[in-house]
């Protein structure tokens, strides 16, 4: 396993780390037993960083992480998020009293005394500009409740604003072959500011596995069904903001990336790791097999300069204009 520095913090994290949205819920049927086996497998292979949130399964993902990482608190770093259990547009959601409550509840579920990275979970730009929430996070950091804090953002504009906040140490950003915009301006600015980048949804909700067809359907409790057009939260969180059938068609045009790289999914994540500004990629998983497949991305054959330019041109000419939602 290779490790990268998280911005200008002291944390060195595995370049392939894992998100826990899928094992918490909203990705169809899951098994706690299989999820725990997957977490253990990842840890055995050197993964030392996991991303979660208080709303993933109403805290269930945090509880699963606590079980898997018990006794390894110094080695296994956990990032969690807050605010989406409330009204993200209401300033009261970000008051000191409320944020402390979110933090204490997460600490209890994680069975920890300190959160390694505490992230605001996709708040509106107006909340970020108000700044009150950052003052609260500064207090929690000073008190030792959190080690560092960051922001999970939906747009480049939000990310650029956060880079001007001294306490922000990490940005979590949707970044994949269908969502290349952050690499243009945000990533170089983040490196200059000493801020780490966590690349979420690296497979565009599974589109970049190449396994879907236009006839593929999803369970009712899977966000790929109930949020396919942004009915419940930002459409960019599902299929990178592409209409599903459009995404399937575009994924076929990318099938060539798997040549000499075992699978399309591994190639898609290898492409993300080619960007030195990215600290880690955080794919999801629901079972051991998916963990093992994702881990092999780090060893996939690198892309040539010509291939990288081909992929940039593909994004500009075929994808960018079809993405829905702010980004």
N, C-alpha and C positions, 0 to 999 in steps of 0.2 A: 504494500500500500504506500502511495506517495502522500505527503502531507504538505499543506500550504499555510502560510501565515494569514490569520484573519485580520486584514488591514494592519494597523499599527498596534494591535493588542498583543498580549503574550501568548495567545492561543494559536496552536498549530493543529489544524483539523484535516481529516482525511479528505482527499480531493473528490472521492466518491463517498458521499454521506447519504443519509436517508431522511425523507419526510414521512410523516405518519398520518396524513389525512386519510389515506385509504384504509388503514387498519382501525381508525377511529370510527369511520362511517361515511356515508354519502358516495360510496363507490361500489354499491351492490353488496351482496352477501360476503361476510367475513367470518373467520374463525379465530378466536383468541389464542387457541392452542397453536395454530399455524403461525399466527402473528408473532408469538413469543419465540417460536423456533426460528423464524426469520430474523428477529432482532438478535438472538444469540449467535446465529450464523454470521451476521454482519460484524458483530463484536469480535468473534473468533478470528475473522479475517482482517482485523485491524481498523475497522470503522470506529471512530471515536467521537462522532458528532451526529446528533439527531435533532430534527426540527419537528415541533409539534405546536399545538394551540389549545386553548381552553375550550374551544367549541368543537374540536374534533371528537365526535361522539360524546358531546357534553362533558368533556374531561376524561373520557375513557382512554384515549390514546396516551394521555399523560400517565394514567395509572398503569398501563401496559409497560411503558418505558421504565417506570419506577421498579416494577417487578424484574425486568430484564437487566437493569443496571445496578441492582442492589449490591452494595459492597464495592462498587467500582466508581464511586462519585468523583474521585480525583482523576480518573482516566477517561471516563465517558462524559463528554460535554453535551449539555442539553440546552436548546433554544426553544422558548415557547413564546406565545403571542397572546395579546389581550385586546379587548374593546368590542369585538363583534358579538359578545353575549348581551350587549346593550344596544342602544340606538347610536350608531356611529356618527350621526349628524348632531347629536345633542351634546353640548359642551359639558353637561353634568356627568356624562360617561367617562370623562377624562379628569374629573376632580380628584384631589388627593385622596379623599375618603374612598371613592369608587375604585381607583387604580390600586390602592393598598389592598382593598378587598379582593380584587382579581389576583393580585400577586400572592397574597397569603393563601388563597384557595389553590392556586397552582403549586405553590411550595408544598402544601399539604398532600396534594395528589402525587406529586413527584417524590415526596418523602425526602426533601432536601432542605438545607438551610439557606441556600443561595442558588439563584438561577444564573447560568453562565451568560446567556444572551436573552434579554427580554425585549420583545419587539411589539411595536404598535401594529395592529393587524389591518392594514389597508384602510387607513383613515382618510377622510376628505382633506383636500389641500387647505381649506379654510381652517380646519382644526390644527394642522401643522403650523400654519402661519400665526395662529393665535399664540402658540408657544407654551401655554400653561402646562400641557402634558409633559413637556421636556423638563420643566422645573420640578415636577413630581418625580420623574425618573432620576433626576440628579440627586434628589433626597434619598431615594431608595438605594442608589448606588453608594452614596456616602454612608448609609447605615449598614451596608453589606448584604442587603436583601438580594441585590442583583450585582453581577460582576461587570457586565457591559450592557448597553442597550442599542437598539437599532430600529429600523422601520421596514415593514413589508409594504412596497408601493405598487401602484397600478400603472403609473405613467412616468415618463422620463422627467417631466416638469416637477413632479413630486420628489423624485429622487434628487434632482439637482438642488432643489430647495433644502432638502435634508442635509446635503453636503456642507451647507453653511451653518449647521448647528454643531457646536464644538463637541457635544457628548455623543453624537451618533457615530457608532463604530462599524455598523454593517447595514447594508441594504439588501433586502430580498426582492428579487426581480423575476418576472416571467421572461425567460430567455431560452429560445430554441430556434431550430432552422426556419420555422414559420414566424418567428418574432425576433428579428435581428436588430431592430432599431436601437436598443440600449447600448450596443457595442459602439455606435457611432460617436456619441458625445458623452453619455453618462459614465461608461466604464473608465475611459481615460481620466475623467475628472475625479472619479472615486479613487483611483490609484494615486493621483496627485494629492488628494485629501487624506490618504491613509485609511480609507474606508473599505472594508471587505465586501465582497459580492457573493450572495448565495443565489444560485440559478435554480429557480423552481419551475415545475411543469416542463421538464426537459423533453418529454415525449409528447407534448401537446395533447394531454389526456388520452394517450394511447395511439393517436393518429400516426406518430412517427415509428410505430412498431411495424407498420405496413400490413397489419393483420386484419384490418377492417375492410368491409365492402359497403356499398350503398345500402345493402339490406341488413346490416348489423343493427341489432337493437340492444337496449340496456334496461336493467331492472328499474322499477319505478322509484326506488330510493337511491338511485345512482344519479349524481349531479349531471352526468352526460345525457340523462333523460330529462330531469326536471329543470335544468338550467341551460339547455342546449342553445337557447336564444336570449340568455341573460334575464330570465324571468325572476330569479331570486337574488342574484348578485352579479357583479361585473361579468359580462359575457366573455371577456378575455381569459377568465379563469377556466373556461371550458372550450376545448379545441382551439386554444390560442385566439379565440374570437372569430374563427372561420365558420361559416355554415358547414355542417357535418359532411354533406355530400361533396362540397367543394374541397374540403380537407382531404377526403378519401382520394379524390382525383389527383390532387397535388402530391399526395404521399406516393402515388404510383410513379409520378415523374421523378421522385427522389430515390427510387428503388436501387439505383446504381451505387449509392453510397455503401451498400452492404458488400460490394465486391471486395473480397480479400479481408473482410472485417467481421466475419461470422454471422452478424445479424444487423438489420437496419437500426434497431434500437441501440445497440452498442455503438454503431457508427454515429448516430445522432448525438449521443452523449460524449463520444470522443471529440466531435466537432466543438462542443461547448468547452471542453477542457483544453482545446488548442488556444483559447484566449487566456493569456497570462493574467489578465485583470480579474478573472473569475477565481474566487477562493475555492468553492466547491460546487458540485452539482448535487441536487437532493431529489432523486427520483423516489416515487412511492413504491410500495410493494404490498402484497397480501399473502405471500407464501415464500418458502425457502428458495424455490426454483427462480422466482423473480429476483430475489436478492442476489443469488449467484450469477444470474445473467447480467444484472446491472453492474456488479463488481468487475466483470470482465471488460467493461468499457475502458477502464484505465489502461489496459494492455492492448487495446485495438490499434491497428496500424494508423499512424498519423496521416493527415491529409497533405497532399502536395499543394504548392502555391497555386497551381493551375486549378486544382479541385476547389480550393477555397474561393477563388475568384468566380468560378462557375456557380457556386452556392450563393455568393453575394448577388450575382446577376439574377439568379433564379428568384431570390427574395424580392429584389427591386422590381423586376419585370412581371412576375407572375403572382406574387403573394401580397405585397404591402397594401395594394389598393383594395383588397378584399377583406381585410381585417376590420371587424366591427368593434365598437367601444373605444373609450379613450385609452391611449397607450403612448 
